[in-house]
Amino acid sequence: MANNDGGDPTQGGAPGGTAGDLPGAALPTGGGRRSRRSRVLVPAAVAAVAAVGVIAVPVFAAGSSLPSVSAQQLLAKVLSAHVQTFSGTVQSTVDLGLPSQLVSALPSALSGAVGGNAGPSPAGSASAAASASAEKELSSVLSGTQLFQVAVDGPTRQAVSSSGQGFALVHDGGSAWIYDAGSHAATHLTGVGAGSAAEAAHPAVDPQQAAADALKALGSSTTVSVSGQSKVAGQSVYELSVRPKGSGSTVGEVRIAVDAANGMPLEVRVLPSDGSDPILDVAFSTVSFATPPASAFAFTPPSGTRVTQQSVPSPQVKPVKPTRDRADSPNVTVSGSGWSTVWTVKPSAQQGKSGVAGELSAVKEFGKPVAGGTLVSTKLINVLVANNGTVYAGAVTPSVLEATAAG
């Protein structure tokens, strides 16, 4: 049900139209009324990952005030970290090297994919506006620099806001708000369980999740070392380096800055193998591990906001029907391993242009002709669409895709 919840911004509610007045645009620092209206979020859990088969090279920083540690010790510190409370500012810089035509086409493409979901009702209009805003947010996050205000107080209280994009998500107990200033729309979720709101947070916001994703790549194809010590957001950190052992990957190194005191990752950088600017750099510019005030997780939509009320259904245990993973499909094969994995998708007579290969072949208009097909190249993922419709893709260099196609 939609309504106008006309909270007065001067009475503790979310301010209305300007980015600087967004919930969470400034973290609470004292007694000011504006600072007490801060709203912020990022999930605070480091995912458990297995470090079996890691080749860990201990490297120690000379002349540092921090004790020397090996890579195994630092990994153990990260995996055992249980930071429950923190707040601060996160800066996310993404440079995927996407073709400009593809970036500009993303919002309209996404709108076409979800455009039929919203009905003519006011609630549908609010949902459509929120979806359009999310699409704009996604396309902007895929390129450029964004600032997020974040705060966490255990599994039931998180908040995040992006003043530049006019977006906020606030989770407090069983209630959560998703607010977009650009569309003047908000969704109020009730019956939210612990961690549910965190799942809706943008992945680029959380250095911990980015670190966990990097650690999942550990294995016999990876060398891990402690490459040095430095400072991030005023905190002393160890620099954990994760590198592919061989050649062929578009990723040259993943560097994770780990808080020396509590093991929480404070920065993650993904560096390309070609030596250009980082693909991803997510870092705290300010951080505090004190418990955020309760006001950081309170939210009232500003006057004129279209509010959609939604109840989150209780989880239901349903029988799981066996399904075939796409990687097990006779039309999908995987070659290589680790950092140099290549996915090959062959079109089938039954699917034609409507199958996976057909969907991937649609990116040809954003690529350039090469011998035997069309190459869509980015700094992270490369896709080769062969003339016969077969698609080769992976976080590998074009030469690896071409060799796979030729083999």
C-alpha positions in Angstrom: 0.0 0.0 0.0 1.3 3.4 -0.9 0.9 6.6 1.1 2.5 9.9 1.8 4.3 9.8 5.1 4.9 13.4 5.7 7.6 13.4 8.3 9.1 16.8 9.1 12.8 16.7 8.3 13.5 19.0 11.2 11.9 16.5 13.6 14.3 13.6 13.1 13.1 12.4 9.7 15.0 12.1 6.5 15.6 15.4 4.8 14.2 15.7 1.4 15.7 16.7 -1.9 19.4 17.5 -1.6 22.1 14.9 -1.5 23.9 16.6 1.4 20.8 16.1 3.5 20.4 12.4 2.9 20.1 10.0 5.8 23.6 9.1 6.7 25.2 12.0 4.8 27.3 12.6 7.9 28.1 10.3 10.7 27.1 11.3 14.2 29.9 13.2 15.8 28.3 15.0 18.7 25.3 17.0 19.8 24.2 18.5 16.5 20.6 17.7 15.4 21.7 17.2 11.8 24.4 14.7 12.8 22.0 12.7 15.0 19.9 12.1 11.8 22.6 10.0 10.2 21.7 6.8 8.5 24.2 4.3 7.3 24.9 0.4 6.5 27.3 -2.3 5.6 27.1 -5.9 6.7 29.8 -6.8 9.3 30.6 -10.4 8.8 33.7 -11.9 7.2 32.6 -14.9 5.2 34.3 -18.2 6.1 36.6 -19.4 3.3 38.9 -22.3 3.0 42.6 -21.7 2.6 43.5 -25.3 1.7 46.5 -25.6 -0.6 47.6 -22.0 -0.2 51.2 -21.3 -1.0 51.9 -18.7 1.6 55.2 -16.7 1.5 56.1 -14.8 4.7 57.4 -11.4 3.8 58.1 -8.9 6.6 58.3 -5.1 6.5 61.6 -3.8 7.8 61.5 -0.9 10.2 57.8 -1.1 11.0 56.3 -0.8 14.4 54.0 -3.8 13.9 55.2 -7.3 14.7 56.1 -9.5 11.7 53.5 -12.0 10.7 53.4 -14.7 8.1 50.6 -15.0 5.5 49.1 -18.0 7.3 48.9 -16.0 10.5 47.3 -13.0 8.8 44.8 -15.2 7.0 43.9 -16.8 10.3 43.4 -13.3 11.8 41.0 -12.3 9.0 39.0 -15.5 9.2 38.6 -15.3 12.9 37.7 -11.6 13.1 34.4 -10.9 14.7 34.0 -7.1 14.5 30.4 -6.4 15.5 30.3 -2.6 15.6 31.8 0.0 13.3 31.0 3.1 11.3 32.7 5.4 8.8 33.0 6.5 5.3 33.8 4.0 2.5 35.1 5.2 -0.9 34.6 2.8 -3.8 36.4 3.4 -7.2 35.5 1.0 -10.0 37.2 1.0 -13.4 36.1 -2.1 -15.3 37.0 -0.6 -18.6 33.6 -1.2 -20.0 32.8 0.1 -23.5 31.1 3.5 -23.2 28.2 2.3 -25.4 27.6 -0.6 -23.0 27.6 1.7 -19.9 25.2 4.1 -21.5 22.9 1.3 -22.6 22.7 -0.4 -19.1 19.8 1.7 -17.6 17.5 1.3 -20.6 18.3 -2.4 -20.9 17.6 -3.0 -17.3 14.4 -1.0 -17.5 13.2 -3.2 -20.4 13.9 -6.3 -18.3 11.8 -5.2 -15.3 9.4 -2.7 -16.9 6.5 -5.2 -16.9 6.6 -5.8 -13.2 5.1 -2.6 -11.9 1.4 -2.1 -12.3 -0.6 1.2 -12.6 -1.3 1.5 -8.9 0.5 4.1 -6.7 2.4 1.2 -5.1 3.4 0.0 -8.6 4.5 3.5 -9.5 6.7 3.8 -6.4 8.2 0.4 -7.1 8.9 1.3 -10.7 10.5 4.6 -9.6 12.7 2.7 -7.1 13.7 0.2 -9.8 14.6 2.9 -12.2 16.7 4.5 -9.5 18.4 1.2 -8.7 19.3 0.8 -12.4 20.8 4.2 -12.5 22.8 3.5 -9.3 24.1 0.2 -10.8 25.3 1.8 -14.0 27.0 4.6 -12.1 28.7 2.2 -9.6 30.1 0.2 -12.5 32.3 3.2 -13.4 33.7 6.0 -11.3 34.0 6.9 -7.6 31.3 6.7 -5.0 31.2 7.6 -1.3 29.1 5.7 1.2 28.4 6.3 4.9 28.2 3.0 6.7 27.3 1.8 10.2 26.8 -1.6 11.8 25.7 -2.6 15.3 25.5 -6.4 15.2 23.4 -8.5 12.8 20.1 -6.6 13.4 21.3 -3.0 12.8 22.9 -1.8 9.7 22.7 1.3 7.5 24.2 2.6 4.3 23.7 5.8 2.3 25.2 7.3 -0.8 24.9 11.0 -0.7 26.0 11.3 -4.3 23.3 9.0 -5.6 20.6 9.9 -3.1 20.2 6.4 -1.8 19.9 5.0 1.7 19.1 1.6 3.3 18.4 1.4 7.0 17.8 -1.9 8.9 16.8 -1.8 12.6 15.5 -5.1 14.1 12.4 -6.3 12.2 12.1 -3.1 10.1 14.1 -1.9 7.1 13.8 1.2 4.8 15.1 1.6 1.3 15.0 5.3 0.3 15.7 7.0 -3.0 15.8 10.8 -3.1 15.9 11.0 -6.9 12.5 9.3 -7.3 11.1 10.5 -4.0 10.2 6.9 -3.2 10.7 4.6 -0.2 10.0 1.0 0.6 9.3 0.0 4.2 9.9 -3.7 4.9 8.5 -5.3 8.0 9.2 -8.8 9.4 12.9 -8.5 8.4 15.2 -11.2 9.9 18.8 -10.7 11.0 21.0 -10.2 8.0 18.1 -9.9 5.5 18.7 -6.2 4.9 22.4 -6.8 4.7 21.8 -9.0 1.6 20.3 -5.9 -0.2 23.4 -3.8 0.4 25.6 -3.0 -2.6 28.5 -5.4 -2.8 31.0 -2.7 -3.7 30.4 -1.0 -0.3 31.8 -3.7 1.9 35.6 -4.2 2.0 35.1 -7.3 4.1 32.9 -9.0 1.5 35.4 -8.0 -1.3 38.2 -9.5 0.8 36.2 -12.8 1.2 35.6 -13.0 -2.5 39.3 -12.6 -3.2 40.2 -15.3 -0.6 37.9 -17.7 -2.4 40.3 -17.8 -5.3 43.1 -19.2 -3.1 44.5 -22.5 -4.1 47.4 -24.2 -5.9 47.3 -21.5 -8.6 47.8 -18.7 -6.1 50.7 -17.2 -4.1 49.9 -15.3 -0.9 52.3 -13.1 0.9 52.4 -10.3 3.4 53.8 -7.5 1.3 54.2 -4.7 3.8 52.5 -2.5 6.4 50.8 0.8 6.1 47.9 3.0 7.3 44.3 3.1 6.2 41.8 5.5 7.7 44.3 6.1 10.5 44.6 2.4 11.4 47.8 0.4 11.2 47.3 -2.4 8.6 49.1 -5.4 7.2 49.1 -5.6 3.4 48.1 -9.1 2.2 49.0 -9.8 -1.4 47.2 -12.5 -3.5 48.7 -13.2 -6.9 48.0 -15.7 -9.7 51.0 -17.9 -10.1 50.8 -18.2 -13.9 50.0 -15.8 -16.7 46.8 -15.4 -18.7 44.5 -13.8 -16.1 43.3 -10.2 -16.4 44.0 -9.9 -12.6 47.6 -9.3 -11.6 47.1 -8.9 -7.9 44.6 -8.5 -5.1 45.8 -6.4 -2.2 43.9 -6.5 1.1 44.7 -4.1 3.9 44.0 -5.9 7.2 43.5 -4.0 10.5 46.4 -5.1 12.6 44.4 -4.9 15.8 41.1 -6.7 15.0 41.7 -8.4 11.6 38.9 -6.5 9.7 39.8 -5.7 6.1 39.8 -1.9 5.6 40.8 -1.8 1.9 40.6 -4.1 -1.1 42.4 -3.3 -4.4 42.1 -5.4 -7.5 45.0 -4.6 -9.8 45.0 -5.6 -13.5 47.7 -7.7 -15.0 48.4 -5.0 -17.7 49.7 -2.5 -15.1 46.9 0.0 -15.6 44.8 1.7 -12.9 43.1 -0.6 -10.3 39.9 -2.4 -11.5 38.5 -2.0 -8.0 39.6 0.0 -4.9 37.2 -0.1 -1.9 38.5 1.5 1.2 37.5 3.2 4.5 38.6 6.8 4.5 37.3 7.1 8.1 36.4 4.4 10.5 35.4 4.0 14.2 34.9 0.7 16.1 32.7 2.4 18.8 29.1 1.4 18.9 27.0 3.7 16.7 24.2 5.6 18.4 20.7 4.2 18.0 19.7 7.3 16.0 22.0 6.1 13.2 19.4 3.4 12.5 16.2 5.4 12.8 14.4 6.7 9.6 11.4 8.8 8.8 10.7 9.5 5.1 10.6 13.2 4.2 7.4 14.9 3.3 6.1 14.0 -0.2 7.8 10.6 -0.3 5.8 7.8 -2.0 6.0 4.9 0.5 5.4 1.3 -0.3 4.7 -1.0 2.6 5.9 -4.6 2.2 5.9 -7.5 4.6 8.7 -10.0 4.3 7.2 -13.5 4.4 8.6 -16.1 6.8 11.0 -18.6 5.3 9.2 -21.7 4.1 10.9 -25.0 3.7 10.0 -26.3 0.2 11.1 -29.5 -1.5 14.0 -28.7 -3.8 13.7 -30.1 -7.3 16.9 -31.4 -8.8 18.2 -29.0 -11.4 21.1 -29.1 -13.8 23.7 -26.5 -13.3 24.5 -24.6 -16.5 28.1 -25.7 -16.1 26.9 -29.3 -16.4 24.8 -28.6 -19.5 26.0 -30.4 -22.6 26.2 -26.9 -24.2 28.4 -25.4 -21.5 32.0 -26.5 -20.9 34.7 -25.2 -18.6 38.4 -25.3 -19.5 41.4 -24.2 -17.6 41.3 -23.7 -13.8 41.6 -21.1 -11.1 42.4 -17.6 -12.4 42.5 -18.9 -16.0 39.1 -20.5 -16.2 37.3 -20.1 -19.5 33.5 -20.8 -20.0 32.5 -22.0 -23.4 28.8 -21.8 -24.4 27.7 -23.5 -27.6 24.3 -22.7 -29.1 21.8 -25.5 -29.5 19.3 -26.1 -32.2 16.5 -26.1 -29.7 17.4 -22.8 -28.0 18.4 -20.9 -31.1 18.9 -17.3 -30.2 16.9 -17.5 -27.0 19.4 -19.6 -25.0 22.5 -18.6 -23.0 24.7 -18.4 -26.1 22.1 -16.2 -27.8 21.9 -13.9 -24.8 25.7 -13.5 -24.7 25.9 -13.1 -28.5 23.8 -9.9 -28.1 26.9 -8.2 -26.7 28.6 -8.4 -30.2 27.4 -4.9 -31.0 29.7 -3.6 -28.2 32.8 -5.4 -29.5 35.3 -5.3 -32.2 35.9 -7.7 -35.1 38.8 -10.1 -34.6 39.9 -13.2 -36.4 37.1 -15.7 -36.2 34.6 -13.6 -34.4 33.9 -10.5 -32.2 35.8 -9.6 -29.0 34.1 -7.6 -26.2 37.0 -6.5 -24.0 37.1 -5.0 -20.5 39.8 -4.8 -17.8 38.3 -7.7 -15.9 36.1 -9.9 -18.2 36.7 -10.7 -21.9 34.1 -12.3 -24.2 34.8 -13.8 -27.6 31.7 -14.5 -29.8 32.8 -16.8 -32.6 31.3 -16.6 -36.0 29.5 -19.9 -35.4 27.7 -18.4 -32.3 29.9 -20.1 -29.7 30.8 -17.8 -26.8 34.0 -17.9 -24.8 34.2 -15.9 -21.7 36.4 -15.5 -18.6 38.6 -13.2 -16.5 41.4 -13.9 -18.9 43.3 -12.1 -21.6 42.0 -12.1 -25.2 44.8 -14.4 -26.3 43.7 -17.1 -23.9 40.1 -16.9 -25.3 41.5 -17.1 -28.9 43.7 -20.1 -28.0 40.7 -21.9 -26.4 38.6 -21.2 -29.5 41.3 -22.4 -31.8 41.8 -25.6 -29.8 
